[in-house]
Amino acid sequence: MPQIPSRQEILDWLSEHPGASSKRDIAKAFGIKGPQKVELKRILKQMEDEGLLAKRRRSYHDAAGLPPVTVLQILRADSQGDLWARAPEWSGEGDEPVVLMVTKSSDPALGEGDRVLARLTAVEGRGYDYEGRLIRKIGQAAHRVVGIFRKSAEGGRIQPIDKGADKEWQVSAGDTLDAKDGELVEAEQSGPKGRMGLPRARVIERLGDPSAPRAVSLIAIHQHGIPDDFPDEVIAEADAAVPATLDGREDLTELPFVTIDPADARDRDDACLAMPDDDPKNEGGHILWVAIADVAHYVTPGSALDREARKRGNSTYFPDRVVPMLPDRLSGDLCSLHEHVPRAVLAVRMKIDSFGNKIGHRFTRGMINSVASLEYKQVQAARDGAPDAKTEPLLEEVIGPIYACYEALLRARAKRQPLELDLPERQIVIGEDGKVASVNFKDRLDAHKLIEEFMVLANVAAAEELERLRKPLLYRVHEEPSPEKIEALREVAQASGFTLAKGQVLKTQHLNNLLAQSEGSEFDELLNISTLRSMTQAYYHPQNYGHFGLALRSYAHFTSPIRRYSDLIVHRALIAGHGWGKDGLSAAEVEMLEETAQHISETERRSMLAERDTTDRYLAAYLSERVGAEFRGRISGVQKFGAFVKLDETGADGLIPIREIGREFFHFDREAQQLIGADTGLTIGIGQRVLVRLAEAVPMTGGLMLELLEIEGAAMPSGRRGGKKPGMRVPRKPGAARSKERAKARKVKRTRRK
């Protein structure tokens, strides 16, 4: 009969066989069978109690080290670009093991705070203890929380600031970081649930007074893990940069380029110029120049600046601050196209025919000298006959020609038919005291539209040029909506009295026809919102899947390298393709293009969520002094727990909880996106006009609670058994008939299965 192994033999075997560490594996290795398994189990339990072994689920490993497969938390990459990780559940003696992540090009992008399952290999003599290889990504910084610290005798608790987060976190006395009661803190999970049934956390940063000016955006920055401090080496690299010279560049300084931006622009990365084409073969045509800051000259592959820019992915814009992708020395100075200052650019000269079609283009690496930094309203006023001292000298040579070129491009746009959504953009104005001074809706001037059209054309030219050069690039991809979402949009359209074509390949033209039908009607906003909801989210990818919304075959982001890493990649690809220098796209970057695309698509979504949360909190703070007031609005979303309303005055979104809607039970029709009263038949659906009362506004979470007073002009009915109240008006039921058909179909199918 085999002998029960000694403790040392078990430890030696586990060290030699890290991939097989369960009790069954150990028993099989030593030939242990039958009753002897009980003794082996007793020995393993003793070794675990004495700290010689650590057990994770059903596997054992040497307690002096980490198991062969474990959960790791990704740390910030170092100055050499190496990615490090730690084992958050390490409980051994001595220093915590150091893990170097060894990634493959096929691995997903990893960032600071991510949690991963990794396979470990022990190493010696290399300054670290293990090399980790990714098995799968578990989550992104899910173990962190931002909230209000409430002090107690045993330490304290953290009240999360997330909407709907009703679970507090328990903090022991030694993990408070001396946070004060009522202070805003960031914490990370330090263990499983404690004796109070709450997850345990340790405070890792004190963020100060939650009511202080600029605290709202600070909350979003920490909540979404947006890096807002540049490492010293990045700042040093930026400070050491010197202005580019004309050497090796085309001299474009005599051309009258101008920049046109918002009044509060924080960077100026694009300039434009238009003029009539003097080529007799292109009668009535135009020459359009678009010049973009040459960020690639300053941010070179593999540099500290490049690693930090890639990690951030993009700049993030809040009402009270910007978290830039690049330090201010570059974003606000060397890469910003200020007036009367020579600046390095990548520029494209485009030849436009009289119908607005681009019939040719040429890219160059050059130097410009902007003649004026202009604002949108300033340019529009000059065009409308009210120039100021700055724009009057530019009317004939600069402003007139760019509008003439724009008018030609509009003809091509009308033929191409990109999606024409009409949704007002909100603007929150912050006063000197850090509070919301006003909430406005931005004007959409021709000056805005012409710059957008110029940039779209330059982006198309960049994609086509790199395709011509057969160089890899990152496309901006927008895939067409799913059939299910289009069918839901069609139901809303039909219930509103309009038609969305069926039985053919969907094009943006069909959606534009639907929007044109509803323009000026009571369903105008409903159809715009519903069309937007049906769209997929745009993303970056090295493969070209087209851009549905813009109705373009090939599209890449080229025009904003100060604030988007994708544009920097496209610039480097153009530099490499034309042989303009050694700072073009490297072979290592080409291998990582898919990983980079996924990473920056994620950082873009992260910024969008942070910006939206900040807007919600500012609006809640702005409306908190008007609790009890009545507002007009429109149903913008329906869920089983209630209905969301977008308020006309501010564009803020509030929730009417299901418990506050009448005095009856409401059925939730997920497919039709409706709530239907069981007694009255009252139907609540997207797009309906409502009158609500503001019941609660919570600035810390951004939550607004509303009471429903009227729907489609009718007061709320009292729920009662026995059907509808006599004489009660029942609003339209978008998709109700369709819903009944589905219900009947499901019933027939269930019957046939019996």
N, C-alpha and C positions, 0 to 999 in steps of 0.2 A: 504493500500500500504506500502511495507517495507520501513523503513527509510534508508537513505544513511549513512553508518557507519562513525564514526569519525576517525580522523587520528590515534588516539591511538588504536582504535579497529582494524584498518587495521594492524598496527604494531604488536599487540598482536596475531592476527590470523596468520600472516606470521611466527611469532616465533614458534607457536604451530604446524604449517603445512608447514615445510620447503620443502616437496616434491611436494606441489601444490602451485605454485606461479605466474601463469599467470593471466592476467586480467579476463579471462573467469572463472578461479577457484575462484577468489575473488568475482566476481559477483554472481556465483552460491551459494557460501557459505552464502551470505547475502540476497539472494533472489532478486537480482537486475535484472529487466527486462526492455525491451523496451527503452523509452526515458531516463530512469534513468541511463542507461549505459554511456550516454554522460556525465552526471554529475560525475559519478565514474571515467571516463577517465580523466576529468578535475582535480579532486582531486589528482589522482595518478601522473599526470604531475606536479602539484604544489609541491607535496612531493618530486618528483625527482629533481625539480629545487632547492628546499630548502635543498637538501642533506639528507633528511630523508630516501629516498629510492634510490637504485641503480638499473638500468634496464640493463639486459643482454638479447639481442634479445627480446623475448616476455614474459620474466619472471621478477618479482620484488623480491628484498630482502632487508633486513634492511641494510642501508648504514654503520652502525657501525660494521658490520661483513662481512663474506664471504657468497656467495650463497651456497645452498646445493650441487650443482654440479658445478664444476669450473675447469679451467685449472691450473695446478701446474707445477713448475719447480723443479726437484729433486736436492737436495743438496748432499754434500759428507756425507757418513755415519760417525757417531761419534765413539769414542773409545769403546763404548759398542755394536757397530754394529747396532744401531738404525738408520733408514733412515728418513731424514727430507726433507721437501719441503717448498717452498714459492709460493705465488700467484703473478706472475709477473705484473698483471694488477691491483694490489691493489691501491686504490685511496682514502681510508678513512683517517680520522684523527687519530692521535696517532701512537703507535708502530704497525709495520706490524705484522699480526697474524702469529703464529708459528704452523706448521702442522706436526704431526708425521704420517708417512705412516705405515699402518697396512697391511702387505702383506700376501698372502696365497701361499702355495707351488705350486699352479697351475698358479700363476701370472708369466708373463715374467720377466726376469732379468731387474732391473732398475739400472742405473748408473748416476753419477753426470752429470747434463746438460740435461737429458731426460725431455721431456714435456709429461704430462699425463693428461687425463680427470679423475677426481676423485670425489667420493661422500664423503661429509664432515659431521662429527658429532661434534657438539660443546661440549667441556668438561670444567670442572672447577676444580681448585685446584691441577693440575698435572704438572704445570710448562710449559704447552703449551696450545694452544687455541682450536685446532681441531685434530681429528683423520681422516685420509684420507684413503679411500679404492679404489683401482684401478678399473676403468671402462674399460679404454683402453689406450694403449700407442699411443701417437700422433706422436712423432718423437724424434730423438736423437740429441740434441744440434743444431737443425736447425736454431736457433736464433742467432748463433755466427758467426763472420766473422773475418778472418785475412787478413790484407791489408796494403797498404801504405797510411799514413795520409797526406792530402794536406790542409794546413792552409788557412783560409779565414777570412774576417772581421767578419762574423757571426758565426765563430767557425771553421768549416772545413768539408771536405769530406773524405771518405775512398774508395780507389780503391782496390777491392778484387783481390787476387792473384790467384784465381781459374781459370783454363782454361775455356774460354767461358763465364765467368761472366762479362757482360758488364754493369751491373747496379751498380752505386755508392751508398754509404750510406751517409746520411746527419748527421752531428754532431753539436749540438748547442754549444755555447760558454762555458757553464757550464759543459759540458760533455766530454771535450777533455783530461782531466787528464794532462794538460800542455804538450801534445805531440808536438814534433817539426815537421816542414814541412819535408816530405820525410822519416819520421821514420816508422818503422814497428810496427803495433799495433794489438791488439786483442780487438774486440768490441762485444757488444751484442745489439740486437734490443731493443729499448726503447719505441717504439710506432709505430703507422701506418704511412702511407706516409705523408710527410710534404707538405708545399705549393709548393715545387719544384717538387712534384711527386716522391720523393725519400723516401725510408724507413729511419726512424730515428734510430740512434744508439748512444750508450755511450761507450767511451773507457774504458776498464776494466784493460788493462795491456799494458805497453809500452815495446816492444821487442827489441828496439835498431836499429842499422844500418842494413838494409837488405842486404848490400854487405859485411858485416863483415864475417870473417871465422866462419864456423859452423852455420851460420844463416840459411842455406838451410834445415838442419834437424830440427832446432828450429821451422821453419815455419810449417813443417809437424806435429811436436809434438802438436803445438797449434791448427792447422787446424783440426786435427782429434781427438782432445781431449784426447791425451794419457797422463796419469799421469806421471810426470817426477821428482817430488819432494816427498821424503818420509816424512810422518808426524814425528814429534819429538818422539812420543811414539814408532813408528816402529823402528827408529834408536836406541833408548834406549834399546829396547828389543833385537835387533841384537847385540849391543855392549856388552850386559850382558851375551851373550851365551858363554859357555865354551866347549872345545873339548869333544866329547863323549869318554867314556872309554870302555874297553873290557868286562865290566860286562854284562852278559847275551847275549854275542855275540860269534859267532864261530870265532876262531883265524885262519885267512887266511894270516897272515903277512909273512909266509915263502914261499908263492907261488909267482912266478915272474910276477906279473901283470905289464902291461905297459899301458900308455895312448897314443893315436895317434890322433893328432888334427892339424888344420891349424896353420901356423906360427904365425898368429895374434890372436890365440884363447884367449878369454876373460874369459872362465871358462872351467874346465875339469871335466865333471860329469860322464864319463864312462871309464872303464878300461877293458882290455881283456887279456886272456891267453888261449893258446891251447896246447894240448899234445896228443901223440898217446894213444889210449885206450889199456891197457894191459890185458883186459878181453879177454880170448881165444874165447868166444862166439861172440865177435864183432871184428873179424879179419879185419885189415885195417881201423878200425874205429878211432874216435877221441873223446877227451873230450874238450869241449869248455866252458870256464868260462866267464861270463859277469858280472862285478860288477858296480853298480850304486850308486852315492852319496846318503846317507841316509838323505835326506832333511827333512823327516817327524820327525826325532828326534829333530830338531831345530824349525820347523814350525808346531806347534800343533794346533788342531782344536779350533777355537774361539779366538785365540790369535790375537794381533794387526798385527803381521807378516802375519798370515793366512788371515785376512780380506783384507789386502792390496794386498797380492799375488792374491787372488781370484778376486779382483777388476781389477787388471791389466791383469790377465788371462795368460799372456805370456810376455817374453822379446821382445823388438823390436830392430832390428839391422839396423843401418844406416852406410854408408861408413865412417863417421867420429866419430861416437859415438854409444853407446848402451844404451837403456833405460831398465834397468834390472827389472825382476819380484821381485827380492830379493835384499836387501842392500848388498854392497860390502863385509861387514864382513862375510856374508854367501857365496854369489856367487863367490867371489874371494879368499876366505880363507877357512873357516871351512867346506864348502861343496865342495870344489874343490880338486880333487885327485892329489895333488902335489907329486912329486917324493920324496922318502925317508922320508915321513911324514905319521904316522898312521892316517887312515881316516875311519870313519864309513860308511858302505855300506849295501845295499840289493843286494845280488848276486844270480845268477842262474848257476847251473852246468848242462850242457846239454850233453847228450850222442848221438853222431852222428855215423851212420853206414858208410860203405865205399861208399855208393851211395849218401851220403849227406843228408839222412833223419834223423830227430830228433826222436830217439826211446825212449827217457826218459829225465826227468829233475828233479832237486831238488832245491828249493829256501831256502835261509838262510839269517839271519841277522848277519852280521859279521864285521870284521875289516881287512883292507888290508894295505899294505905298498908298493906303486908303486916303481918299481926299476928304471923307467925312464919315463920322459915326452918327447915323440917323436913327430916329425912333419911328415906329409904325404910324402913330397918329400924326406925327410931324410930316411924314412923306404923304400921307393921305390928304392932309389939309392943303399941302402944296399942289397936289394933283387937282383938288377941288376948287382951286382958285384963291387960296389964302396962304401963300408962302410966307415964311419968316426970313430973317436976315441970312440964315444958314442955307435954306433950301432954294431961295430965289435965284442965286447964280447957277444952280444945278438943274433948273427946270428944263432947259432946252437940250443940254448935252447928256444928262444922266437920267432924270426922272421921267421925262417924256418917252425916251426910247425903251426904258424897261417896262412901262405900261403898254407900249405898242407891241412889244414882244409877248407880253402876258396875254394880250387880247388874241394874238395868233395862237398861242398855246391852248387857249380856251376852246378854239374850234376843234383841235385834235382831241382834247379832253372829252368834248361832247360826243365825238365819234367813238372814243374808247369806252366811255361809260363806267368810270370807277364808281364805287358805292358812294352815294351822296346823302349821308346822314346829317340831320339837322338837330343837334343836341347842344344846348348852350353850355359854355364852360364857366365854371364858378371861379371867382377870385376873392380870396380872403385877405383883407387889409389889416395888418397888425399895427397898432399904435405904439408910441414911444414907451408906454407903460407895459408893453408885452401882451396886452389884451386885444381882442378883436374890435377894431374900430368900425368896420363895415363889411358886408358881404355883397358883392356885386356879380354881375354876369358880364364876361368879357365881350367887347365888341368884335365882330368879324368883319374887318375891313378888307378892301381889295389889296391893300398893302401887305396884309398877312397872307392872303391867298397867293399872291404872285411869288413871294419868297418860297412858300411851300411848293408851288409848281416848279420853280427853278430847281429846288433841291431834289424833288422827285426825278426830274430829268437828268440831273447830274448823277444820281444814284443808279439810274438805268444805264447811263453811259459807262459807269465804273464796272457794273456787272458784265456788260457786253464786251468791254475792253479786255477784261480778264479771261472771258471765254474765248475771245479771239487769240489771246496770247497762250491759251491752254494752261493757265495758272490756277492753282487751287485758291478758293476764297470762301468766305462765309456769306451765304445768301440770307436775305430776310424772307422768311417763308410764311405765307398765310394760306392755309388750306381751305377748301370750300366747306361750308357747313354740312353737318350730317343730315341724312334724309329724315331722321326723327325730328330734329330741330326745325327743319323746313316745313315738315308736316304740321308741327305745332304752330308755326307762324302762319301757315295757310289757314288753319282753323280760326285764329284770331282775326285774320283779314276777312274771311267769309262772314263771321259773326258781326263784323263791323260794316258789312255791306260792300266790301271790295274784293278784288280777284287777284290771286297770285297764280300765274300760269303753271300748269301741271303736265307731266308726261313729256318733258323735254329736258335737255341738259341745262342745269341752272346757270345763269349768268347774272352778273351784277345789273345788267340792263333790266332784267325782270324785277329785281328788287327795287330799282329806281322807279320803274313804272308804278309799282305798288305805292311807294312813298309819294309820288306825284299825284296819284289818285286821292290820297288822304290830305294833301297839303291844304291848310286853311280850314279843315273840318275839325270837329270836336275830337276826332280820332287821330289827329296828326301826331301828337306826342306819343300816344299809345303805340302806333305803328313804328315810329322811330325807335322807341325803347325795345319793342319786341324784335325788331330786325337786328338791333345791336346784340341782344341776348342770344340770337340764333348763330352768331358768328363764332368761329374758333379763335383761339388766342395765337397771335403771331409768335414766331420763335426763330432762332438762328440754326443753320445747318449747312454743312459743306456740300450737300446734295441739293439740287434745284428742284423744288416742288411748286414753283410759281407763287404769285401773290394774287389771291382771289380778290381781295378788297380793292386793290388798285387796278385790277384787270391788266396785269403785266406778266409777261412770260419770265423775265429775269429781273431781279431786283436785289440790290445789296446796299447796305448803309455805308456811305462814304463821307457824308457832309458834317459829322459832329465828332471828330476824334478826341476833342477835349473832354467830352462827357460820356462817350461810349467806346468800350474796348473793341467792339466789332468793327468800327470804322478804322481803328488803328491797324487791325489785321488787314483790312482791304487796302489801306495805304501802303503797308509793307509789301503786299502782293504786287501792287503796281510798281513799286520801286524795284523789286526783284525782277519783274517781267520786262522792264525797260532798261535794266542795268544802270540805275541812277546812283548807286552807292552800295556800301557794304551793310547798310542798316535795313535791308529788305527782309522778307519773310524767310526764316531759317528752316532748315530741314527738320529740326526738332519740333518747331511750331507746326509744320505741315502734318507731322505724325500725330500731333495732339489736337488737330482741328475739331474733330467730333467732340472730344472731351471739353475743349474750350467753348464750343457752341452750346453744349448742355449747361455748362457752368454759368455762362453769361446770360443764358435764357432764365436760369434760376435766380440770378442776382437782380435781373430786371423785374421779375415777379415779386421778389422780396421788397424792392424799392416801391413798387406800385402799392403793395399792401401797407407799407409803412406810411406812405404819403396819404393813402385813403384813411387810415386810422387817425393820423394827425388832423386831417380835415374834419373828421367826425368829432374829435374831442374839442377842437376849436369851436365848431358850430354848437355843440352842447353847452359849452361855456357861454357862448354868445346868447343862447336862448334860455339859459338858466334863470335869467331875471324876468322872463315872460311866462313862467309857469302859470297855467290857468287861462292863457290867451287862446283864441280860436284861430285856426289857419285853414286855408283852402289847399287842397293837394290832390294827388292822384295815386291810386293803388299801383305800386311798382313791383310787388312780389307777394306770393302767397305760399305759406307753409302750414303744416298741420297745427303748429303752435300759435298762428296768428297771421296778420297781414301787414306788409310794409307799405308805408306811404311816403312819397316824395313831396315835400312841401314846396308850393309855388314860390314863396317869397325868398327862400334861401337855398333851395335845392337839397336841404338836409333830409335824411331818411330816418323815419321813426317807426316803431313797432306798435301795432294794436294787438295786445295779447288776446288769445282766443277766449279767455274767461271774461273779457270786457266787451265782447261782441254780442249784444242782445242777451236774452235769457232763455236760450234753447241750445240744443246740441248741434254742432256743425260737422258735417261730413267733409273730409278733405279728398278731393279728386286730384290725384297727382298728375295725371296725364293732361287734364284740362286746366290745371293750375287754378282751382276754384275751391272755395268754401261754400257749402250748401246747407242752409238751415233745415233741420229735420221737421220742424213744425210749420214754419212760414213759407219755406221754399226760397227764402232770400238767398241770392247768389252773389258772392263777392269774388271778383276776378280782376286780373291785371288791366289797368287802363281806366277803371271807373273813377269818376270825380267824387271827392268826399269833402266833408267839413269835419275837422277834428279839433279836440281840445288838448293842449299840451299838459299832461299830467305829471311828468317827471323829466328832468334833464340832469344827467350825471356826467360832468366834465371829465372825471378821472377815467371813465370807460368809454365816453362818447355815446352813451346810450340815451335814446329819447323814447319815452313811453307816451302813447296817445290814447285818447278816448274817442270812439267813433260817434259822431252826432248825426250826420246826414250822409246818405249815399245816393248819388245821382239826383240830388235835390230833394229827396224824400227822407223824412225823419225815420230813425230806426224803429222797426215794429217791435211789439212785445211778443215774445215767443209763447205759444200756447198749443196744446194738443188739438188735432182736428183740422190741420191744414192752414191755408193762408187766411190772414185777417181780411175781412170784406173790404173791398175798395183799395187794398194795398198795392202799390206799384212794385212790380218785380223787374229789376234791371235786366239788361241783356245777359244772356248766358253764353259767352264765347265757347264754342266747342261742345255745348251740352248735348246736342243731338248725336254728335260723334261719340261722346262718352257713353250714351245709352246703347249705341250700336256695339261698342266694344264690350259692354257689360253683357248684352245678349249673346254675343259671340262666345264669351268666356263660359256662359251658362250652357250653351249648346255643346261646347267641347267637353265640359265636365259630364254632361248627360251621356254623351257618346262613349265615354271611357268606362261607364258602368257595365 
